[in-house]
């Protein structure tokens, strides 16, 4: 291997972190606070907290085209628009133009929703944070599905504590085995209809719990950040730091150590593997603006580029030792791709609260905790789901929808509408080997990188679950006194939940997995993968808090091993 000695001297660090999103920010914080000189690489542009949130205070009607994309712009965001809520004039700068990084859906549909900038999707995530339980970590082995996790809840419990104490999350303690309680700030308040639903649900369905959502929003100032102002503009970036993002939280902590060098516009092409030393020694980087290739070197590498891109980097990192992709001795790299399927549930109306006070905006919903396949009453499908959703009143837009003008418009707009409630389920998708991604070296993206090919499909288990999602939601709403109950199952395609995971899974056996219990590549112990790619199964809860806990755990293990001279 021909390595430029001068480049090694000038561009060497203790650690390299690839990605600045939810897990990358945590890797940067922990490694730098542990004393390691760390290079943090982000493929997108730099975004500075507060000053680089360009539309944070503008109302929709102050923006071009009333915040909607033009017909021309829509052509660039064909995939990103599939979510139905992400890309607008006020947020388009956060999302990738599909024309710049195209991909192929060879079998089924896969919605790859991407954001390339410092902070990544931590600036635009849903902020729902729920711990896993041992029910989740043991499900695979108990049911004979895929492979067993190499860790259990007890292995990361203290890391959940560590993360929650730093980022600040709100919630109610419920004492449920399937949803462990966390370190909570004061909870947000439910409205009157939600409180009634919680009470009636517990009376009519033993063991079912509707609680306020557990979210990474501050209900009081915390760690130098201001509390949430309930402005309903979270996706634009919060100048108060009222919700957790890398930009407001972990990256400033890393920067304060003076051990971090952040380099934006740096697309990691591949991992450099030294066949003589039998170890990874750095990464190759494409400057996204000049297309110049550079090399950076380190003792430790953390891949946190997000599930698909971390796997793309590993697949593109071929050497004599790894002809089929970095660390891919098991041939599992790219397989077992998962998401959470949703868009199934029920909505309804509620009478009797016309004179009740409405609290207005709240960047949160309620959460109806998983109740399927917890006890001995097993269903025709494996695993389970939880519901996100809450109650609200119809707003001022009713007047516009009815075509009213003048005094009629004013009178209708200022009068609160009727109460309604929605329960939308998020369900677990099993880790199927043939749900996969691989690379197309003939079709390149804007920066000369190979593009991704997806082959995915939700299967019979998930389809059976979806029927129960909508039927159960309708049954609960009807039993709790709601009217005009409407069950629904809207179209869902893989990836649309934006919880992609599983393509470089953890496991006990190098023959069936890519990573060990510390998130090290089995055959290259100085390379760690702690974003969604590491997941061995998916649970049914939002995964981000688990990525953070796993990252903090792996980073502290790496620090200790580094100081012992083992890496």
C-alpha positions in Angstrom: 0.0 0.0 0.0 1.4 3.4 -1.0 0.7 5.9 1.8 2.0 9.5 1.6 4.1 9.9 4.7 3.7 13.7 4.7 -0.1 13.4 4.4 -0.1 11.0 7.4 1.8 13.4 9.5 -0.4 16.4 8.6 -3.7 14.7 8.7 -3.5 12.3 11.6 -5.9 12.1 14.6 -6.6 9.8 17.5 -10.2 9.3 16.1 -12.3 10.0 13.1 -16.1 10.3 13.3 -18.0 10.1 10.1 -21.3 12.0 10.4 -22.7 14.7 12.7 -26.2 13.5 13.2 -27.8 12.0 16.3 -25.2 9.3 16.8 -22.2 11.1 15.2 -22.7 14.1 17.5 -22.6 11.7 20.5 -19.5 10.0 19.3 -17.8 13.3 18.9 -18.8 14.5 22.3 -17.7 11.3 24.2 -14.4 10.9 22.3 -13.3 14.5 22.7 -14.3 14.6 26.3 -12.3 11.4 26.8 -9.2 13.4 25.6 -9.0 12.0 22.0 -8.0 14.4 19.2 -11.0 13.8 16.9 -11.7 14.7 13.3 -15.4 14.9 12.6 -16.4 14.7 9.0 -19.7 15.8 7.5 -20.6 15.3 3.9 -22.9 18.4 3.8 -22.5 22.1 4.5 -21.8 23.6 7.9 -24.8 24.7 9.9 -24.2 26.8 13.0 -26.7 26.8 15.8 -29.1 29.7 15.6 -27.4 31.8 12.9 -27.9 29.3 10.1 -31.6 28.6 10.6 -32.6 30.9 7.7 -36.5 30.8 7.9 -36.9 30.2 11.6 -39.1 33.2 12.4 -41.1 33.6 9.2 -44.7 32.7 8.9 -45.8 30.5 6.0 -47.5 33.4 4.2 -44.3 35.4 4.3 -42.4 32.8 2.3 -42.5 32.3 -1.5 -45.4 30.4 -2.8 -47.0 30.2 0.7 -44.2 27.7 1.8 -45.0 25.3 -1.0 -42.5 24.0 -3.7 -42.9 25.0 -7.3 -43.6 22.4 -10.0 -39.9 22.7 -11.1 -38.6 22.2 -7.6 -40.8 19.1 -7.1 -38.9 17.4 -9.8 -35.7 17.5 -7.8 -37.4 16.1 -4.6 -39.5 13.2 -6.0 -38.4 10.8 -3.3 -38.1 13.3 -0.4 -41.7 14.4 -1.1 -43.1 10.9 -0.5 -43.3 11.5 3.2 -45.9 14.2 2.6 -44.7 16.6 5.2 -40.9 17.2 5.1 -40.0 19.4 2.0 -41.3 22.9 1.8 -39.9 26.3 1.0 -39.0 26.7 4.6 -37.2 23.3 4.9 -36.0 22.4 1.4 -32.4 23.3 2.4 -32.4 20.4 4.8 -33.2 17.7 2.3 -31.2 16.0 -0.5 -32.1 16.6 -4.1 -32.9 13.2 -5.5 -31.5 14.3 -8.8 -28.0 14.7 -7.1 -28.0 11.3 -5.4 -30.3 9.0 -7.3 -30.9 5.4 -6.4 -32.6 2.4 -7.8 -35.7 0.5 -6.5 -35.1 -2.9 -8.1 -37.8 -4.6 -6.1 -40.5 -2.9 -4.1 -40.4 0.8 -3.1 -37.9 2.3 -0.6 -38.2 5.9 0.5 -34.6 7.0 1.4 -35.2 10.3 3.2 -31.8 12.1 3.5 -30.5 15.4 5.0 -26.8 16.3 4.4 -25.6 19.1 6.6 -23.9 19.5 10.0 -26.4 18.1 12.5 -28.0 15.8 9.9 -31.5 14.6 10.8 -31.1 15.7 14.4 -32.4 19.1 13.2 -35.5 17.6 11.7 -36.3 14.4 13.7 -39.6 13.7 15.4 -37.9 13.9 18.9 -39.8 10.9 20.3 -37.6 9.0 22.7 -38.5 5.6 24.2 -36.2 3.1 25.8 -36.0 -0.5 24.6 -36.7 -3.3 27.1 -35.5 -6.9 27.4 -38.7 -7.9 25.5 -37.1 -6.2 22.5 -33.5 -7.5 23.0 -34.6 -11.1 23.5 -37.4 -11.4 20.9 -35.2 -12.8 18.1 -33.8 -15.6 20.1 -37.1 -16.5 21.8 -38.9 -16.7 18.4 -36.1 -18.1 16.3 -35.9 -15.0 14.1 -32.6 -14.0 12.5 -29.9 -13.9 15.2 -29.7 -13.0 18.9 -28.6 -9.6 20.1 -25.2 -9.7 21.8 -26.5 -7.2 24.5 -29.4 -6.9 26.9 -31.2 -3.9 28.5 -28.9 -4.1 31.5 -25.9 -3.5 29.2 -27.1 -0.1 28.1 -29.4 1.0 31.0 -26.8 3.3 32.5 -26.1 4.7 29.0 -29.7 5.6 28.6 -29.4 7.4 31.9 -26.2 9.1 30.7 -27.8 10.3 27.5 -31.2 11.4 29.0 -29.5 13.4 31.8 -27.5 15.3 29.2 -30.1 15.9 26.5 -33.2 16.4 28.7 -36.4 14.5 27.9 -39.9 14.9 29.3 -42.4 12.2 30.2 -44.5 10.4 32.8 -43.3 7.3 34.7 -45.6 4.4 34.1 -43.7 1.4 35.5 -44.2 -0.8 32.4 -41.9 -3.7 31.6 -42.2 -3.2 27.9 -41.4 0.5 28.1 -38.8 1.3 30.9 -39.0 4.6 32.5 -36.3 7.2 32.0 -34.7 10.3 33.6 -37.6 12.7 33.0 -38.0 16.4 33.2 -41.5 17.6 34.0 -44.0 16.1 31.6 -46.0 18.1 29.1 -49.7 18.3 29.9 -52.4 16.3 28.2 -55.5 18.1 27.1 -59.0 17.3 28.4 -59.9 14.8 25.7 -56.6 12.9 26.1 -57.0 12.8 29.9 -60.5 11.3 29.5 -59.2 8.8 26.9 -56.4 7.7 29.2 -58.9 7.1 32.1 -61.5 5.3 30.0 -58.9 3.2 28.2 -57.5 1.8 31.5 -61.1 1.0 32.6 -62.2 -0.7 29.4 -58.9 -2.4 28.4 -56.9 -3.9 31.3 -53.2 -3.2 30.9 -53.4 -0.7 28.1 -51.8 2.7 28.9 -52.0 6.0 27.1 -49.4 8.4 28.3 -48.0 11.7 27.2 -45.2 11.3 24.6 -41.7 11.0 25.8 -39.8 13.7 23.9 -36.4 15.4 23.7 -37.9 18.8 24.5 -37.0 20.9 27.5 -39.9 21.9 29.8 -37.3 23.9 31.8 -33.9 25.3 31.0 -31.3 22.5 31.0 -27.5 22.3 30.5 -27.4 25.9 29.2 -30.2 25.5 26.7 -33.5 27.3 26.8 -36.9 25.6 27.3 -39.2 24.7 24.5 -41.5 27.6 23.5 -44.1 25.5 21.7 -43.6 27.5 18.5 -44.4 24.6 16.2 -41.4 25.4 14.0 -39.1 22.6 15.2 -38.2 21.4 11.7 -36.7 24.8 10.8 -34.2 24.6 13.7 -34.7 25.8 17.2 -32.8 29.0 18.2 -33.5 28.3 21.9 -32.1 24.7 21.8 -35.5 23.7 23.1 -35.1 20.3 21.6 -32.1 18.1 21.3 -30.0 18.4 18.2 -26.3 17.9 17.6 -25.9 21.6 16.8 -27.4 22.8 20.1 -26.0 20.1 22.3 -23.4 17.5 21.6 -21.3 19.3 19.0 -20.9 22.4 21.2 -19.8 20.1 24.1 -17.2 18.5 21.8 -16.0 21.9 20.6 -15.6 23.1 24.1 -12.9 20.5 24.7 -10.8 21.9 22.0 -10.1 18.4 20.8 -12.5 18.4 17.9 -11.8 19.5 14.3 -15.0 19.7 12.3 -14.7 19.4 8.5 -17.9 19.9 6.4 -18.3 19.2 2.7 -16.4 16.0 3.2 -17.9 12.9 1.6 -16.2 9.7 2.9 -15.4 7.5 -0.1 -14.0 4.5 1.7 -12.0 3.2 4.7 -8.3 2.8 4.2 -7.2 -0.7 5.2 -3.5 -1.5 5.6 -3.0 -5.2 4.6 0.4 -5.3 6.2 -0.8 -4.0 9.6 -4.1 -5.8 9.3 -6.1 -2.8 10.5 -7.9 0.2 9.3 -5.8 3.3 9.3 -8.0 6.1 8.0 -10.5 7.2 5.4 -10.5 8.7 1.9 -12.6 11.8 1.5 -14.1 13.6 -1.5 -14.4 17.3 -1.1 -18.0 17.9 -2.2 -17.2 21.3 -3.7 -13.9 20.7 -5.5 -14.2 16.8 -5.9 -10.6 16.6 -4.7 -9.7 13.3 -2.9 -7.9 13.6 0.4 -6.9 11.0 3.0 -7.1 11.3 6.8 -5.7 8.9 9.3 -6.5 7.8 12.8 -6.3 5.0 15.4 -10.1 4.8 15.7 -12.9 5.2 13.2 -16.6 5.7 14.1 -19.1 5.3 11.2 -22.2 7.4 11.9 -23.1 8.5 8.4 -26.7 7.0 8.9 -27.7 3.5 8.1 -27.6 3.5 4.3 -24.5 5.8 3.9 -22.5 3.9 6.5 -23.2 0.7 4.7 -22.4 2.3 1.4 -19.0 3.4 2.7 -18.3 -0.2 4.0 -19.4 -1.7 0.7 -17.2 0.7 -1.2 -14.2 -0.1 1.0 -12.7 -3.0 -0.8 -9.2 -4.4 -0.3 -7.3 -7.6 -0.6 -8.5 -8.6 2.8 -12.1 -7.5 2.2 -12.9 -8.0 -1.5 -16.7 -8.0 -0.8 -16.8 -4.9 1.4 -15.2 -3.9 4.7 -15.8 -6.3 7.5 -18.1 -8.4 5.3 -16.8 -11.9 6.2 -20.3 -13.0 7.1 -21.8 -11.7 3.8 -24.5 -10.0 5.9 -23.5 -6.4 5.0 -26.4 -4.7 3.3 -29.0 -7.3 4.4 -31.7 -7.3 7.0 -32.8 -3.8 6.2 -35.7 -2.7 8.5 -37.9 0.3 9.2 -41.1 0.9 11.1 -44.3 0.6 9.2 -47.1 3.1 10.0 -49.9 5.1 8.4 -52.5 2.7 9.9 -54.9 3.4 12.7 -58.2 5.3 13.3 -59.5 8.8 13.8 -62.7 10.0 15.5 -64.6 12.9 17.0 -65.6 13.6 20.6 -68.6 15.5 22.0 -68.9 17.0 25.4 -65.9 19.3 25.7 -67.1 22.2 23.7 -66.4 24.6 26.5 -63.1 23.1 27.6 -60.0 25.1 27.4 -57.7 24.2 24.5 -54.0 24.5 25.3 -52.9 25.3 21.7 -49.7 24.2 20.2 -47.6 21.4 21.8 -44.7 19.8 19.9 -45.7 16.4 21.1 -48.6 13.9 21.0 -49.8 11.1 23.3 -48.4 7.6 23.1 -50.4 4.4 23.5 -47.9 1.8 24.7 -47.5 -1.6 23.0 -49.9 -4.2 24.3 -49.7 -7.0 21.7 -47.7 -10.2 22.3 -46.6 -9.0 25.8 -48.4 -11.7 27.8 -49.6 -15.2 27.0 -52.4 -14.0 24.7 -50.5 -14.3 21.4 -51.6 -12.9 18.1 -51.4 -14.4 14.6 -48.4 -12.2 14.0 -45.1 -11.7 15.9 -44.0 -8.5 17.8 -46.2 -5.5 18.2 -46.8 -1.8 17.7 -47.5 1.4 19.7 -49.7 4.4 18.7 -48.7 8.0 18.5 -51.5 10.5 18.3 -53.6 12.8 20.4 -56.6 15.1 20.5 -57.1 18.6 19.1 -59.7 21.0 17.9 -60.4 22.1 14.4 -58.7 25.4 13.8 -59.2 28.7 12.0 -58.6 27.1 8.5 -62.2 25.8 8.6 -63.4 29.2 7.6 -61.2 29.3 4.5 -62.2 25.8 3.6 -65.8 26.7 3.7 -65.2 29.7 1.4 -66.4 32.3 3.9 -65.6 36.0 3.7 -66.0 39.1 5.8 -67.8 38.9 9.1 -68.8 35.2 8.6 -65.1 34.3 8.1 -64.1 36.2 11.3 -66.8 34.7 13.4 -66.1 31.2 12.2 -62.3 31.6 12.5 -62.4 32.7 16.1 -64.7 30.0 17.3 -63.0 26.7 18.2 -64.0 23.7 16.2 -65.0 20.3 17.4 -62.6 17.9 19.1 -61.1 15.1 17.2 -58.5 12.4 18.0 -56.1 10.3 15.9 -54.3 7.1 16.8 -51.5 6.2 14.3 -49.6 3.0 14.8 -45.9 2.4 14.4 -45.2 -1.3 14.0 -42.1 -3.5 14.0 -40.7 -5.0 10.8 -38.8 -8.2 11.2 -35.2 -8.5 10.0 -35.6 -10.4 6.7 -32.4 -11.3 4.9 -33.8 -10.5 1.5 -34.7 -7.0 2.4 -31.4 -5.5 1.3 -29.3 -2.8 -0.4 -26.2 -3.1 -2.7 -24.2 -0.8 -4.9 -24.4 0.0 -8.6 -21.0 1.0 -9.9 -22.3 1.9 -13.4 -24.7 4.5 -12.2 -22.8 7.2 -10.2 -24.1 10.2 -8.2 -23.1 13.8 -8.6 -19.9 13.3 -6.7 -18.7 10.1 -8.5 -19.9 7.7 -5.8 -21.6 4.4 -6.7 -25.4 4.6 -6.1 -27.6 2.4 -4.0 -30.0 -0.3 -5.2 -32.8 -1.4 -2.9 -34.8 -4.7 -2.8 -37.4 -4.5 -0.1 -40.9 -5.6 0.8 -43.1 -5.8 3.9 -44.4 -9.3 4.3 -47.2 -11.3 5.7 -46.4 -10.7 9.3 -46.5 -7.0 8.9 -49.6 -7.1 6.8 -51.4 -9.1 9.5 -50.2 -6.6 12.0 -51.6 -3.6 10.0 -55.1 -5.1 10.0 -54.9 -5.3 13.8 -53.4 -1.7 14.0 -56.5 -0.2 12.5 -59.1 -2.5 14.0 -57.7 -2.1 17.5 -57.5 1.7 17.2 -61.2 1.8 16.1 -62.3 -0.6 18.9 -60.5 1.5 21.6 -61.9 4.8 20.3 -65.5 3.4 20.1 -65.3 1.9 23.5 -64.0 5.2 25.0 -67.0 7.2 23.8 -65.8 8.7 20.5 -68.1 9.1 17.5 -67.7 8.9 13.7 -64.8 6.5 14.1 -62.9 6.0 10.9 -60.2 3.2 10.7 -57.6 3.7 8.0 -54.7 1.9 6.3 -52.9 4.4 4.0 -50.2 3.4 1.6 -46.8 2.6 3.3 -43.6 1.8 1.6 -40.3 0.7 3.2 -38.2 3.7 4.4 -41.2 6.0 4.7 -41.0 5.8 8.5 -37.5 7.3 8.2 -36.3 4.7 10.8 -34.1 2.7 8.4 -31.7 0.3 10.3 -30.1 -3.1 10.3 -27.6 -3.4 7.4 -24.5 -4.1 9.5 -26.0 -5.9 12.4 -24.5 -6.7 15.8 -24.2 -10.3 16.9 -22.3 -12.9 18.9 -20.9 -14.9 16.0 -18.7 -13.3 13.2 -20.1 -15.9 10.8 -23.6 -14.3 11.0 -23.0 -10.7 11.9 -20.8 -7.7 11.2 -20.3 -6.1 14.6 -19.6 -7.5 18.1 -21.3 -6.4 21.4 -19.1 -3.2 21.6 -20.1 -2.3 18.0 -16.6 -3.1 16.7 -16.3 -4.7 13.3 -15.5 -8.3 14.1 -12.5 -8.4 11.8 -11.3 -4.8 12.4 -11.6 -3.9 16.0 -10.7 -0.2 15.6 -13.7 0.5 13.4 -17.0 1.1 15.2 -20.5 1.4 13.7 -23.1 2.9 16.1 -25.8 4.4 13.9 -29.0 2.5 12.7 -26.9 0.1 10.6 -25.9 -1.8 13.8 -29.4 -2.8 14.8 -30.2 -6.6 15.0 -34.0 -6.1 15.2 -36.2 -3.0 15.2 -38.6 -3.0 18.2 -41.7 -0.8 17.6 -40.5 2.4 19.2 -38.5 5.3 17.8 -34.9 4.2 17.7 -32.9 7.4 18.2 -32.4 7.3 21.9 -31.1 3.7 21.5 -28.6 4.9 18.9 -27.4 7.5 21.3 -27.0 5.1 24.2 -25.2 2.5 22.1 -22.9 5.2 20.7 -22.0 6.6 24.2 -21.3 3.0 25.4 -19.1 2.1 22.4 -17.2 5.4 22.5 -16.3 5.0 26.2 -15.2 1.5 25.5 -13.1 2.8 22.6 -11.5 5.4 24.9 -10.5 2.9 27.5 -9.1 0.5 24.9 -7.2 3.3 23.2 -5.6 4.3 26.5 -4.6 0.7 27.1 -2.9 0.6 23.7 -5.3 -2.0 22.4 -6.4 0.0 19.4 
